């Protein structure tokens, strides 16, 4: 389930074309709401609004994905991930949002890029570098589970 208030809309820079952005080879990490954050578990589901995307919650904690154990009281990234591998930059059709559990506030990424390396029947892998400001910025690699 995707939770979060405001979303930024980020558009597809196009699958495959263009140079890949400089994204860290480490696990996605940074700050959300001014607090240190490191990616732990991700859950993706097909978007109701756009069948070419997955709506994804990227959590800092580790848990069994796609179960009733989803922690809604934690900082997270709410991402729209394309179903096709490629390099994507911010514009109007993909939303990338920082959600702070402490304040229950969401802020939209205003700069950055996304690389989807692979999409299988069960997993999406890639990297991202997004920021809103110094207190809301992430960079690095992720692997998220696609929920049935």
C-alpha positions in Angstrom: 0.0 0.0 0.0 1.4 3.4 -0.9 1.1 6.1 1.7 2.3 9.6 1.5 0.9 13.0 0.8 2.4 15.1 -1.9 4.2 13.4 -4.8 6.5 15.0 -7.3 5.9 14.0 -10.8 9.0 12.8 -12.5 9.1 11.9 -16.1 10.7 9.2 -18.0 13.8 10.2 -19.8 13.2 7.3 -22.0 14.2 3.7 -21.6 17.8 3.0 -22.6 18.8 6.2 -24.2 21.4 8.7 -22.9 24.3 8.4 -20.6 23.7 6.9 -17.2 23.8 9.4 -14.3 26.5 9.1 -11.7 24.8 6.9 -9.1 26.7 5.4 -6.2 27.4 1.7 -6.4 26.6 1.3 -2.7 23.2 0.5 -1.2 20.8 3.5 -1.6 21.2 5.8 1.4 21.1 9.4 2.4 18.7 11.5 4.5 14.9 11.6 4.8 13.5 14.4 6.9 17.0 15.3 8.1 17.7 11.8 9.5 20.2 9.2 8.2 18.4 6.6 6.1 19.6 3.4 4.4 17.5 1.2 2.1 16.5 -2.2 3.6 13.4 -3.6 1.9 11.3 -2.6 -1.1 7.8 -3.6 -2.2 6.5 -2.9 -5.7 3.0 -3.2 -7.1 1.6 -2.4 -10.5 0.3 1.2 -10.6 -3.4 1.6 -11.0 -2.9 4.9 -12.8 -0.1 3.8 -15.2 0.3 0.1 -16.2 3.9 0.8 -17.4 5.0 1.6 -13.8 5.4 0.0 -10.4 4.4 2.0 -7.3 7.1 1.2 -4.8 7.8 1.8 -1.1 11.5 1.7 -0.3 11.9 1.2 3.5 14.9 1.6 5.8 14.1 -1.5 7.8 14.3 -5.2 6.9 11.2 -7.4 6.9 9.6 -10.0 4.7 8.1 -8.1 1.8 4.6 -8.4 0.5 3.1 -9.6 3.8 1.0 -7.9 6.4 4.2 -6.9 8.3 4.8 -3.7 6.3 6.0 -0.9 8.7 4.0 2.2 8.0 5.6 4.1 10.8 9.1 4.5 9.2 10.8 6.9 6.9 10.7 5.8 3.3 10.9 6.7 -0.4 7.7 6.3 -2.4 8.8 5.7 -6.0 7.4 5.1 -9.4 9.6 2.6 -11.2 9.2 1.9 -14.9 8.6 -1.7 -15.9 11.3 -1.4 -18.7 15.0 -1.2 -18.1 16.6 2.2 -19.0 17.8 5.5 -17.7 15.1 8.0 -16.6 15.4 11.6 -15.5 13.0 13.8 -13.5 10.1 15.2 -15.4 6.3 14.7 -15.3 5.3 11.0 -15.4 7.1 9.3 -12.6 6.8 10.3 -8.9 9.7 10.1 -6.4 8.8 11.2 -2.9 10.5 11.4 0.5 8.2 10.5 3.4 9.2 11.4 7.0 7.4 9.2 9.6 8.2 11.7 12.4 6.4 14.6 10.7 4.0 12.6 8.4 5.2 15.0 5.7 6.0 14.1 2.1 8.3 16.2 -0.1 8.9 15.7 -3.8 12.2 15.0 -5.4 13.2 18.1 -7.5 16.3 16.7 -9.1 17.8 13.4 -9.9 17.8 10.4 -12.1 16.9 6.7 -12.0 18.4 3.7 -13.7 16.4 0.5 -14.0 18.9 -2.3 -14.6 16.6 -5.3 -14.7 13.0 -6.3 -14.2 12.1 -10.0 -13.7 8.8 -11.6 -12.6 9.8 -11.1 -8.9 12.5 -8.3 -8.7 13.4 -4.8 -9.9 17.0 -3.8 -9.6 18.6 -0.5 -10.3 20.0 2.7 -8.8 18.7 6.2 -8.0 19.9 9.6 -7.1 17.2 12.0 -6.0 17.1 15.1 -3.9 14.7 17.8 -2.6 17.1 19.6 -0.4 20.0 18.7 2.0 17.7 17.0 4.4 16.0 14.9 1.7 18.4 13.2 -0.6 19.3 9.6 -1.5 21.8 7.9 -3.8 22.7 4.3 -4.5 21.5 0.9 -5.6 18.3 -1.0 -4.8 16.6 -4.4 -5.3 12.8 -4.4 -4.7 10.4 -7.3 -4.6 7.4 -7.3 -7.0 4.4 -8.2 -4.9 1.7 -10.4 -6.5 
